[in-house]
Amino acid sequence: MKKIGFLSFGHWTPSPQSQTRSASDVLLQSIDLAVAAEEIGADGAYFRVHHFARQLSAPFPLLAAVGAKTSSIEIGTGVIDMRYENPLYMAEDAATADLIAEGRLQLGISRGSPEQVIEGYGYFGYRPEDGDHAAMAREHTSTFLEVIQGKGFAQPNPRPMFPNPPGLLPIEPHSPGLRERIWWGAGSRATAEWAGEQGMNLMSSTLLTEDTGVPFHQLQAEQIQRFRDAWKSAGHPGEPRVSVSRSIFPIVNETDRAYFWRDTHSTDQVGQLEGGLARFGKSYAGEPDQLVKELADDEAVAAADTLLLTVPNQLGVDYNVHVLDSVVRHLAPELGWR
């Protein structure tokens, strides 16, 4: 069995060709897509977070709304840029959304991706010491992981407005079990190992910020194995979860063909990103029997317990439900995912 969810970047544009022409369109359609995905048997509704862009940016109101409108589907992010976050305020928001969803939140966080603006986190009031923004993200993460466990740390006022329980005070509300449902979005083998050491789950996308000359799926499979080895070596109990993202478009009608026939011969790409080589994974598009054969050879998909399908959200809810349903109906049973 493999969990199958969608990952939406939440793009909008005023173009007449887009079904999402405003932020309102994206937010309301994101809720509708999650509800419909649950109805067809998908397992997860995940949303990308980008600042200073016409995309989803403030995830917790959306996650709470999705949680209130659904009952079983996992709800998550992929990913929140921790350079921008106040970890204590985020802990309150995350616990609130998780309680509304009754423990279904799967929160993906990371150092973040290339930005729309230069050092955008500075506009949010965060300036890293010595310019090390990655270290700042990890510091924010460490604080967040600590406080969501519900332990007291704040000295109470001896004359509070409301009565306090005894001892140091924790962040409220607290959602039990949330700490075990935090994922780190790792862009390299080294950061995946760090995530395993910290006891977080692993979220890996269609981009790795390194290249060893092997196909993307093999490099990603190595990343996954290194993560699991690091988790085990650190002595964490249980088994961690791993998700990978893929663009998968079964062509089952002429509309599919019109949109995605150009992707039927997609291949990995290697390019420069933030001053270094990066490898981008290919898209999967084609007839269902062809995709079954190709995906059966994807070592990283085989190694992961969760597959997130990146959806073209600007094509609207109905078409994206069709894409998800095509994967669940035509591919998942043949590949042993269902």
N, C-alpha and C positions, 0 to 999 in steps of 0.2 A: 504494500500500500504506500502511496505517496500523496501528500497533501498538495492540492493544486489551488493556487490563488491568482489574483490579478494584481499588478502594480501599475498605478496610474500616476503620470507626471502632472496631470491637471493643467495642461496647456489651455489657454484661451487666446483668441485673436478676433478682432472685429471683421475679419474677412468673411464675405458672404458664403464661401465654401466651407466654413467651420460651423459645426453644430454647437460649439461653445464659444460665444462671442463676448462673454463677460465673466467676471469672477463669480457672480451669482449663478450663471449657467453651470459653471464647473462644480461649485459646491453642491448645488441641488442635484445635478446629474450624478455626482459621486455617491451620494446617498442612494439614489435610485439604482445605480449599478450594483452597489453592495447588496441591496435587498434582492435584486434579480439574480445575482450570482449565488446567493444562498438558496434561492428557490430551485435553481438547476443543479444543485449539488456541489458547487465549488466550496473550497474550504477556507479561503482567505481573501480579505479586501485590504490592500496595502496602498499607501499613498506616499509619493515622493515629496520632499520639502525643499523648496528653493526660495531664497530671499531676493528682493529687488528684481523680480521677474514676474511675467504674466503666467504664473503657475501657483500651485498650492503652497502656502507659506506658514500659516498658523494651524498646526494639525489638530490640536486638542478639542476645539469646538466641533470640528468635523468628526473626529473619532467618537466623541460623546454622542453626537446626533446619529451616527451609524449604529453605535451600540444600543441606542434607544429604539431603533427601528428594526433591528434584527435580533435573532435569538441564539444562533449557533455558530455562525461564521467567525473565524478569527479576524481581528481588526488590528492593523499595524501600520508602521511607517518604514520607509526604505529610501533614505534615512534622514534623521534629524541631525543637523550640523551643530555639534556641541560647542563650537567656538562662539556661537550666538546666544547660548542659553545661560540663564540664571538657574543653577542646579536645584536650589531649594524651591523656587517658584515652579519650575518644571516638575518637581516631585509632587507638589500639590495637584497640578493639572493632570499629571499621569495617573495618580491614584484616583482622582475624581472620574476620569474617563473609564478607568478599569472597573471601578465599582458600578458605574452605570451599565457597562457591558457585562457585568457579573463574571469578571475574571477572564475575559477573552482577549485582552490587549497583548499584542506581541510587538514590542517597541524596538525598532531598529534605529541605532544611533551611530555616529562616526565622527571622524575629524572633519568631514565635509569634502565637497568636490570643488573644482575650479569655479570661481565666483563671477557674478555679473558685474560687480564693482570692485575696486581695489580695497582690500582689507575691510570688507563690509562689516565685519564684527565690531570694528572700531566705532561705527555709527550707533551700534547697540550698547556702547559703553564698555567694551572689553578690549584691553590692550595687553598683549602678552609680554612678559618680561623677556628681554633680550631678543624680541621679535620672533620667538619660537611659538607659532600659533598651534602647532601640533601638540606641544607640551601643554598649552593652555586647554585644548580640547580634552586631553586626558585628565587634567586636573579637575575640570568641570565634571567629567564622567565619574571620577573617583568619589567626589562629593555626592553626586546624584545616587550612585550605587549604595553608598553608605546610608544616606538618610531615608531611602525608600524601604529599608528593612524595619523601620518602625521603632528604632531605639531612641531613647531620650538623649538629648545633647545640649539643650538650651536652658539657661538658668531662669527659673520662673520669677516673676515679679512678686515680692512679698505682699503687695496690695493690688492684686489683679482685679480687673473689672468683673470677671467671672471666676468661680472657684476652680482651682487646679487640682489634678490628681497629684499624689506625692511624687517627689523626685524630679529629675530633669525632664523637660518636655520634648516630644518628638514632633516632626512635621505631621500635620493632620490635613486631610484624612489619610489613613494608611490602608493600603490594599494588600492583604496577605498573599504571598506567592508571586507578586509582581517582579521581584528581584530575579526569579528564575526564568522570566520571560523577556529579558533584555538581550538584544542581538547587537553585535558590532559589525558594521559594514566595512569589511577589510578589502583594500585594494592591492594587497601584496601578500606574499607568503609570510613575511616577517610580522605584519600586523595581524594576520590570522593567528600566528603563534601567540602573540601578545593577548589576543582575545581569549584564546584557550586558557592561558595562564590566569586571566582575571575571572574565569568562570562565566563568561558570557557565551551565548549562542553565536553562530557565524552566519552572516549574510554576505553573499558574494554575487556581484552583478555580472554584466557582460563586458566588463572592462577590468583589466589588471594593469597596474602601473609599473610593469616590468615585462621583459620578453627574453625567453631562453631559446627561442627558435623552434619550440615544439608547438603543435596546434593548441589553440586556446583551451579547449576542453581538457586536454591532458595537463596543462599548466594549472588549471583550476582544480583538477582532481588532486594534484600534488599539494596545492594549497589546503584543500580540505583535510587530507591525511595529516599534514603537519599540524593543523589546528587540533585534530583529535588526539594526536600524540602529545601535544602540549597540555591539553586538558587532562589527560590521564596522568602525565608526569607531575602535574600540579596537585594531584590528589583529590580532585573534585569528585563527588559522588555522582552516580547515574551516568546517562549518556547525553551529550549535548545535541542540540538540533542544528541543522545546516540547511540553508536555502540558497538556491541559485536562481538567477533571472534569465529568461530567454524570450526572444521574439519569435512566436510560433503562429503561423497562419495557414491552417488547412484550407485548401482550395476546393470547395464543395459546390460552388455556384458561380455564375458569371460575374457577380459583384465582387466576389473574392478575387477572381482572376483579373478583373480590371484594376483593383487596388494593388495586388501583390505579385503579379506574374514576374515583375522585374526582379523580385527577390528570390526567385527560384534557383538561381545560381550564385547565391551569396557566399562569400568566403571570409575568413578572418582578415583583419586589417591591422597593420602595425604603423604607428605614427608617433609623433612627438607630443608629449603632454607635460606641462610644467617642467620643461627642461630635460626630460628623460624619455626613453622609449616606453610605449604602452602597447598592449595587444588588446584588440577589440574582437569579441566573438561574433560569429556570423548570425544572420537571421535564418529561420527555417520557414520556407514557404513551398507548398507543392500539394499534390494529391495525397490523401491520407495514407495510402499504402507506401508511398515514397517516404513520407515523413516518419512513419513507423520504423523503417529501415535506418534512416539517418539518426534518429533519436536513440535507437538501440545502441548505437556506437558512441554516444556522447558519455564519456566516462564520468564527468562531473555531475551530470543529471542523474546518472545511476547511483552516484555516491551520496547525493543529497536526499533528505527526507521530505523537502518542501520545494516545489517548483512555482516560481512567480512569473506569470505571463505578462510582459509589458504590453499594454493595450494602447491603441491609437484613440485616445479619449475624444479628440475633436471630431471623430466620425459619429459620435452620439451613442446613447445608451443601447438602443436596439441592435446596432451593428456589433458593438462590443460584447453584448450578451450572446450574439450569434457566434462570435469567435470563441468565447469561452465554452459555449455548449458544443462547438465542433471538436474542441480538444477533449472535453470530458466524454463526449459520445463516441468519437471516431478513433481517437488515439489512445486514451488512457486504458481502455480494456485490453487492447492489443499489446500494449507495452507492460502489462501487469501492474499498472498504477491503481487499478480499481478491481 
